[in-house]
Amino acid sequence: MSTPADLRYTENHEWIRDEGDGTATVGITDFAQSELGDIVFVEFEPPGTELEAEDVFGTVEAVKTVSELFLPAGGTLTEVNDALEDQPELVNDDPYGDGWMAKVELNVPSELDDLLPAEEYEQMV
């Protein structure tokens, strides 16, 4: 299981990367994608949607299940990964790279400090 140290994690198995300019990139963890199995469809709230921390920003569908995606920190969705519409398997292949899900303009960047660092996330799973 891969758990990059430069990310923060949620107990719901989402990750968030602070881009340093008040924005962040969000996706699901390597653990989450392996538990879900082959991902066949993803759907997101549209860019411009304002959400609070832990609000649902989309869903991910695998062969046998559908799971909601929870935003790790509050903000406005600025972009979703359109490549996943045609290639949802990117989430399985590269969950921290090409399989990212959304970009968000953070309301309160310090909310990221409340999330799990890599070591604590690994202990949790």
C-alpha positions as CSV (number, residue, x, y, z in Angstrom):
1,M,0.0,0.0,0.0
2,S,1.3,3.4,-1.0
3,T,0.8,6.4,1.4
4,P,2.8,9.5,0.2
5,A,4.1,11.5,3.2
6,D,3.3,14.9,1.6
7,L,-0.5,14.3,1.7
8,R,-3.1,14.4,4.5
9,Y,-5.7,11.7,4.8
10,T,-9.3,11.2,6.2
11,E,-10.8,8.3,8.0
12,N,-13.0,7.9,4.9
13,H,-9.9,7.1,2.8
14,E,-9.7,10.4,0.9
15,W,-6.4,12.2,0.4
16,I,-5.7,15.9,-0.1
17,R,-2.6,17.6,-1.4
18,D,-2.0,21.3,-0.4
19,E,-0.9,23.0,-3.6
20,G,0.4,26.0,-1.5
21,D,-1.7,28.7,-3.2
22,G,-5.0,28.2,-1.3
23,T,-6.0,25.3,-3.5
24,A,-5.8,21.6,-3.0
25,T,-6.1,18.4,-5.0
26,V,-8.3,15.5,-3.7
27,G,-8.6,11.8,-4.5
28,I,-9.1,8.4,-2.8
29,T,-6.2,6.4,-1.3
30,D,-4.4,3.4,-2.6
31,F,-6.1,1.4,0.2
32,A,-9.5,2.6,-0.8
33,Q,-9.1,1.8,-4.5
34,S,-7.8,-1.7,-3.7
35,E,-10.8,-2.3,-1.4
36,L,-13.3,-1.1,-4.0
37,G,-11.8,-3.2,-6.8
38,D,-12.1,-2.3,-10.5
39,I,-13.6,1.2,-10.7
40,V,-16.0,1.5,-13.6
41,F,-17.6,5.0,-13.1
42,V,-17.0,8.2,-11.3
43,E,-19.4,11.2,-10.9
44,F,-18.7,14.6,-9.3
45,E,-20.5,17.7,-8.2
46,P,-20.0,20.4,-10.9
47,P,-17.2,22.9,-10.6
48,G,-18.3,26.0,-8.7
49,T,-20.1,23.9,-6.1
50,E,-19.4,25.2,-2.5
51,L,-19.0,22.4,0.0
52,E,-18.1,22.1,3.7
53,A,-15.6,19.6,5.1
54,E,-17.0,16.0,4.9
55,D,-19.8,17.0,2.4
56,V,-20.3,14.5,-0.5
57,F,-18.5,15.8,-3.6
58,G,-19.2,12.7,-5.8
59,T,-19.5,9.0,-6.1
60,V,-17.2,6.2,-7.3
61,E,-18.7,3.0,-8.7
62,A,-16.8,-0.3,-8.7
63,V,-18.0,-3.6,-10.1
64,K,-19.8,-4.6,-6.9
65,T,-20.4,-1.3,-5.0
66,V,-21.0,2.4,-5.1
67,S,-19.2,4.7,-2.5
68,E,-19.7,8.4,-1.8
69,L,-16.7,10.7,-1.9
70,F,-16.3,13.1,1.1
71,L,-14.4,16.4,0.7
72,P,-11.6,16.5,3.3
73,A,-11.8,20.3,3.8
74,G,-14.3,23.0,2.9
75,G,-14.2,25.0,-0.2
76,T,-15.3,25.5,-3.8
77,L,-14.7,22.8,-6.4
78,T,-12.7,24.5,-9.2
79,E,-12.0,21.5,-11.4
80,V,-12.9,17.8,-11.7
81,N,-10.7,15.2,-13.5
82,D,-12.6,14.8,-16.8
83,A,-10.2,12.1,-17.9
84,L,-11.9,9.8,-15.4
85,E,-15.1,10.0,-17.4
86,D,-13.6,7.9,-20.2
87,Q,-10.9,6.2,-18.1
88,P,-12.1,5.5,-14.5
89,E,-9.5,2.8,-14.2
90,L,-6.9,5.6,-13.7
91,V,-8.0,5.7,-10.1
92,N,-6.9,2.1,-9.7
93,D,-3.7,2.5,-11.7
94,D,-2.5,5.8,-10.2
95,P,-4.7,7.1,-7.3
96,Y,-2.2,9.8,-6.3
97,G,-1.3,10.9,-9.8
98,D,-3.5,10.7,-12.9
99,G,-6.4,9.3,-10.8
100,W,-6.9,12.5,-8.8
101,M,-10.5,13.5,-8.6
102,A,-11.1,17.2,-7.9
103,K,-9.4,20.5,-7.2
104,V,-10.8,22.8,-4.6
105,E,-10.2,26.4,-3.5
106,L,-10.0,26.0,0.3
107,N,-12.1,28.2,2.5
108,V,-9.8,27.7,5.5
109,P,-6.4,26.1,4.5
110,S,-5.6,25.4,8.2
111,E,-8.4,22.8,8.2
112,L,-5.8,20.5,6.6
113,D,-3.9,20.5,9.9
114,D,-6.8,18.5,11.4
115,L,-6.4,15.6,9.0
116,L,-4.3,12.5,9.4
117,P,-0.6,12.6,8.4
118,A,0.6,9.5,6.4
119,E,1.9,7.6,9.5
120,E,-1.4,7.9,11.4
121,Y,-3.4,6.9,8.4
122,E,-1.3,3.8,7.9
123,Q,-1.8,2.9,11.5
124,M,-5.5,3.3,11.1
125,V,-5.8,1.0,8.2
